[in-house]
Amino acid sequence: MVRLMGQSVTRKCGHDSALQETSPQHGSQDPRVSQPVCPCFTLERLNLNLQAWMDRLRSGDPRALARAISAVENRAPESPQLLKAAFSYSGKARILGLTGAPGAGKSTLVDQLARHYRRAGQTLGIIAVDPTSPYTGGAILGDRIRMQEHHADSGIYIRSMATRGSLGGLARTTADVATVLDASGRNLILIETVGVGQDEVDIVRVADVTVVILVPGMGDDVQTIKAGIMEIADIFVINKSDREGAENVEREIRAMQSLATRTDGWTPPVIKTVATTGAGVEDLIAAVASYEAYLQKENLVLKRSVQNWQGRLVEMLRDAMLEKARVALGDGQVERYAEEIAEHKRDPYTLVEEIVGKAGN
């Protein structure tokens, strides 16, 4: 109930709770009304109510979770404190990353995995990363269309993310969003990358288990699985295996495995699936469980986590230093420097040294 200039008004906030407002004392010369005071938690009050907000997040409140992810993805001022608080509650969820070329059927396979894991009583968070247009800056974010049957299931939270120009198959904040989902109490987090090439392998630094999805009929099969993509796979999936050429892809994988030895001694299994029908999905789930058991048996869980965090720390430091340098440059400086370099008035190497020196002070 709000009293404004002798009138009583009731307002509602977005959380279906009455807003409590105060008005100036009778006779006051200031006709302004103070800002609404919302009894529920909002991101604007994050710094004052961090623990209360974390309680809502951990209780499974979808609104709290959605706003938290938005704050992290948009790098809102509240996000650093939010992530610090969330990290202390994270580390319990398993993170399964699925990557592969465009058209490999990643979204459909994620949908099938979600269905099977939910039947087993597990709660899931799904992060689907879509490419951002280099021309318009927009993203379709259409992966959720293939998973729309889960929209009413409170045990599954699906979030689409745009890469926003980031390379490597993930958005810059994908790992942080996974931390928030982990802190919210999800048992399993599935990350579907952008359709990636041979060296876009950021997923390996985030996921506990990395699944590389291949399909027959993509031309030179060796080209699709060589270099980085070959090395990051904990499990290979040949999707659309009912097509001609699936056996050829499997032979190529086996041949390349004989040329490379993993440091952990694991030989990635090759699983054939048909995601549209669900064929082979149970075999994939069994392979994931087998690799997780192998990591536990060989005491490799901590070692792998340390390796992953080495890469992530370097990325975080790079981003922090880049932001610091950007602030030090100021508006319009980059364009002016670029003109001077293009006109050969100065060399870029000395300039970079100067910028780094200023940013470090």
C-alpha positions in Angstrom: 0.0 0.0 0.0 1.4 3.4 -1.0 0.1 6.8 0.1 0.7 9.5 -2.5 -0.6 13.0 -1.9 -3.5 11.8 0.2 -4.3 8.8 -2.1 -3.6 5.1 -1.4 -2.1 3.2 -4.3 -1.0 -0.4 -4.4 1.7 -1.4 -6.9 3.1 -4.7 -7.9 6.7 -5.5 -8.8 7.8 -8.2 -11.3 8.0 -10.7 -8.4 4.3 -10.5 -7.6 5.0 -8.7 -4.3 3.6 -5.3 -3.2 6.0 -2.5 -3.4 6.4 -0.4 -0.3 7.0 3.3 -1.1 7.4 6.3 1.2 6.1 9.7 0.5 7.2 13.0 1.9 5.7 14.3 5.1 2.6 16.4 4.9 3.5 20.0 4.0 6.8 19.1 2.5 7.9 21.3 -0.4 9.5 18.3 -2.2 6.8 16.5 -4.2 9.1 13.7 -5.2 8.5 10.2 -4.0 11.3 7.9 -2.8 12.3 4.9 -4.9 10.3 1.7 -4.5 11.4 -0.7 -1.8 10.9 -4.3 -3.0 10.6 -6.9 -0.2 11.9 -9.6 -2.6 15.4 -9.9 -3.9 16.6 -8.1 -7.0 20.0 -7.9 -8.7 20.1 -4.2 -7.9 20.3 -5.1 -4.2 22.8 -7.9 -4.7 25.6 -6.3 -2.7 23.3 -5.8 0.3 21.5 -9.1 0.1 24.1 -11.5 -1.4 23.6 -14.3 1.0 19.8 -14.1 0.8 20.1 -14.1 -3.0 22.4 -17.1 -2.9 19.8 -18.9 -0.8 17.2 -18.3 -3.4 19.5 -19.5 -6.1 20.4 -22.7 -4.3 16.8 -23.4 -3.5 16.1 -23.7 -7.3 14.3 -20.4 -7.8 14.3 -20.1 -11.7 14.0 -16.3 -11.6 17.0 -15.9 -9.4 19.0 -18.3 -11.6 17.9 -16.5 -14.8 18.9 -13.1 -13.5 22.2 -14.4 -12.1 23.1 -15.8 -15.5 22.1 -12.6 -17.3 24.3 -10.6 -14.9 27.2 -12.9 -15.5 26.7 -13.0 -19.3 26.4 -9.2 -19.5 29.3 -8.6 -17.1 27.1 -6.5 -14.9 28.7 -4.7 -12.0 27.2 -7.2 -9.6 28.7 -10.2 -11.4 32.2 -10.4 -9.7 30.7 -10.6 -6.2 28.0 -13.0 -7.5 30.7 -15.4 -9.0 32.8 -15.3 -5.8 29.8 -16.3 -3.8 28.7 -19.0 -6.3 32.1 -20.5 -6.5 32.1 -21.6 -2.9 29.0 -23.7 -3.6 30.2 -25.1 -6.9 32.4 -28.2 -7.7 29.7 -30.8 -7.2 28.1 -31.0 -10.6 29.5 -33.1 -13.5 30.1 -31.1 -16.7 29.7 -32.9 -19.9 30.8 -31.1 -23.1 29.6 -32.0 -26.6 31.4 -30.6 -29.6 31.6 -31.3 -33.3 31.1 -29.9 -36.7 28.0 -28.0 -37.8 25.2 -30.3 -38.6 26.5 -33.2 -36.5 23.3 -33.4 -34.5 24.6 -32.0 -31.3 21.4 -30.4 -30.2 19.3 -33.5 -30.9 21.8 -35.7 -29.0 21.8 -33.3 -26.0 18.0 -33.5 -26.0 18.1 -37.3 -25.9 20.7 -37.3 -23.1 18.6 -34.9 -21.1 15.6 -37.2 -21.4 17.6 -40.3 -20.2 19.3 -38.5 -17.3 16.0 -37.0 -16.1 14.5 -40.5 -16.1 17.3 -41.4 -13.7 16.3 -38.6 -11.4 19.1 -36.2 -12.1 18.7 -32.4 -12.4 20.3 -30.8 -15.4 21.5 -27.4 -16.6 22.0 -27.1 -20.4 24.1 -24.4 -22.0 23.7 -24.2 -25.8 26.2 -21.8 -27.5 25.2 -20.3 -30.9 27.4 -18.3 -33.2 27.1 -14.5 -33.4 26.9 -12.9 -36.8 30.0 -10.9 -37.6 27.8 -8.6 -39.7 24.8 -7.8 -37.6 26.0 -8.9 -34.2 22.8 -11.0 -33.8 22.4 -14.7 -33.0 19.5 -17.0 -33.7 19.7 -19.0 -30.5 17.7 -21.7 -32.1 19.0 -24.8 -30.2 16.2 -24.5 -27.6 13.7 -25.3 -30.4 15.0 -28.9 -30.5 14.6 -29.1 -26.7 11.3 -27.4 -26.2 9.6 -30.5 -24.8 11.6 -29.9 -21.6 10.3 -26.3 -21.1 7.8 -27.3 -18.4 10.3 -29.6 -16.5 11.7 -27.7 -13.5 14.5 -30.3 -13.3 16.0 -28.9 -16.5 17.2 -25.4 -17.0 18.1 -24.5 -20.6 20.2 -21.4 -21.5 21.2 -20.3 -24.9 24.2 -18.1 -25.3 25.7 -16.2 -28.2 29.5 -16.3 -28.7 29.5 -12.5 -29.1 32.6 -12.8 -31.3 34.5 -15.2 -29.1 36.3 -18.1 -30.9 37.0 -21.5 -29.6 33.5 -22.9 -29.7 32.3 -21.2 -26.4 31.2 -17.7 -25.3 33.6 -15.8 -23.0 31.3 -16.3 -20.0 30.3 -20.0 -20.6 32.5 -21.3 -17.9 31.1 -18.7 -15.4 27.5 -19.6 -16.3 28.4 -23.2 -15.7 29.6 -22.2 -12.2 26.3 -20.5 -11.5 24.4 -23.6 -12.6 26.6 -25.8 -10.5 26.0 -23.6 -7.4 22.3 -23.8 -8.0 22.5 -27.5 -7.2 22.2 -29.1 -10.7 23.6 -32.6 -10.8 24.8 -32.5 -14.4 25.6 -29.7 -16.8 25.6 -30.3 -20.5 27.4 -27.8 -22.7 26.8 -27.8 -26.4 29.4 -25.8 -28.3 29.2 -23.9 -31.5 29.9 -26.1 -34.6 33.6 -26.1 -34.3 36.7 -26.7 -36.5 39.9 -28.5 -35.9 41.5 -26.1 -33.3 38.5 -24.6 -31.5 38.8 -26.7 -28.4 38.0 -24.4 -25.4 35.5 -26.9 -24.1 38.3 -29.2 -22.8 39.1 -26.5 -20.2 35.6 -26.5 -18.8 34.2 -30.0 -19.2 35.0 -33.0 -17.0 34.1 -35.3 -20.0 34.4 -34.1 -23.6 32.4 -35.9 -26.3 33.4 -35.2 -29.9 30.6 -35.9 -32.4 31.3 -36.9 -36.0 29.1 -37.8 -38.8 29.7 -39.8 -42.0 29.6 -38.3 -45.4 31.6 -35.1 -44.7 34.2 -35.7 -47.4 37.7 -36.3 -46.1 37.1 -38.0 -42.8 40.6 -37.6 -41.6 40.3 -33.8 -41.9 37.3 -33.7 -39.6 39.1 -35.4 -36.7 42.7 -34.5 -36.9 44.8 -32.1 -34.7 43.1 -30.6 -31.6 39.7 -32.2 -32.0 41.3 -35.6 -32.1 43.2 -35.0 -28.9 40.5 -33.5 -26.7 38.0 -36.4 -27.2 37.3 -38.5 -24.1 34.6 -40.2 -26.1 33.9 -40.3 -29.9 30.4 -40.4 -31.1 29.5 -41.2 -34.7 26.1 -39.8 -35.0 23.7 -40.5 -37.9 25.4 -43.9 -38.0 22.6 -45.3 -40.1 24.1 -43.5 -43.0 26.6 -45.0 -45.4 30.2 -44.4 -44.4 29.9 -44.8 -40.7 32.3 -47.7 -40.7 34.9 -45.7 -42.6 34.8 -42.9 -39.9 35.3 -45.5 -37.2 38.2 -47.0 -39.0 39.8 -43.6 -39.4 39.4 -43.0 -35.7 40.9 -46.3 -34.7 43.8 -45.7 -37.1 44.6 -42.3 -35.6 44.3 -43.6 -32.1 47.1 -46.0 -32.8 49.3 -43.1 -33.6 48.6 -41.1 -30.5 48.9 -42.0 -26.8 47.0 -40.1 -24.2 48.9 -39.1 -21.0 46.1 -40.5 -18.8 46.3 -43.9 -20.5 42.6 -43.8 -21.6 41.5 -45.0 -25.0 38.4 -43.1 -26.1 35.6 -45.5 -27.1 33.7 -45.0 -30.3 30.0 -45.0 -29.9 27.5 -45.1 -32.8 24.2 -43.2 -32.4 21.2 -42.1 -34.3 20.1 -39.1 -32.2 16.7 -38.7 -34.0 15.6 -42.1 -32.8 17.6 -42.4 -29.6 19.6 -45.4 -30.8 22.9 -45.7 -29.0 22.2 -43.0 -26.4 22.3 -45.5 -23.6 25.7 -46.8 -24.8 26.9 -43.2 -24.7 25.7 -42.7 -21.2 27.5 -46.0 -20.2 30.7 -44.7 -21.8 30.5 -41.5 -19.9 30.1 -43.4 -16.6 32.9 -45.7 -17.6 35.3 -42.8 -18.1 34.3 -41.1 -14.9 34.9 -44.4 -13.0 38.3 -44.6 -14.7 39.3 -41.1 -13.6 38.3 -42.0 -10.0 40.1 -45.4 -10.1 43.4 -43.8 -11.4 43.1 -40.8 -9.1 43.1 -38.5 -12.1 40.1 -36.2 -11.1 42.2 -33.7 -9.3 45.0 -33.8 -11.9 42.6 -33.1 -14.7 41.0 -30.3 -12.8 44.4 -28.7 -12.2 45.2 -28.9 -15.9 41.8 -27.3 -16.8 42.3 -24.5 -14.3 45.7 -23.7 -15.6 44.2 -22.9 -19.0 41.3 -21.0 -17.5 43.4 -18.9 -15.2 45.5 -17.8 -18.2 42.3 -16.9 -20.0 41.0 -15.0 -17.0 44.2 -13.1 -16.6 44.3 -12.3 -20.3 40.8 -10.9 -20.2 41.5 -8.9 -17.1 44.6 -7.3 -18.5 42.9 -6.6 -21.8 40.1 -4.8 -20.0 42.6 -2.8 -18.0 44.5 -1.9 -21.2 41.2 -0.9 -22.9 40.4 1.4 -20.0 43.9 2.9 -20.0 43.6 3.7 -23.8 40.4 5.6 -23.5 37.9 6.4 -26.3 39.2 7.0 -29.8 42.8 6.1 -28.9 42.9 2.8 -30.8 41.7 4.4 -34.0 44.3 7.1 -33.7 47.1 4.6 -33.0 45.9 2.5 -35.9 46.2 5.5 -38.3 49.7 6.3 -37.1 50.8 2.7 -37.6 49.1 2.5 -41.0 50.9 5.7 -42.1 54.2 4.2 -40.6 54.6 7.1 -38.2 55.3 4.6 -35.5 55.8 0.9 -35.1 53.2 -1.3 -33.4 55.7 -3.2 -31.3 56.9 -0.2 -29.4 53.3 1.0 -29.0 52.2 -2.2 -27.5 55.1 -2.1 -25.0 54.1 1.4 -24.0 50.4 0.5 -23.6 51.3 -2.6 -21.5 53.6 -0.5 -19.3 50.9 2.1 -18.7 48.3 -0.6 -17.9 50.7 -2.3 -15.4 51.2 0.9 -13.4 
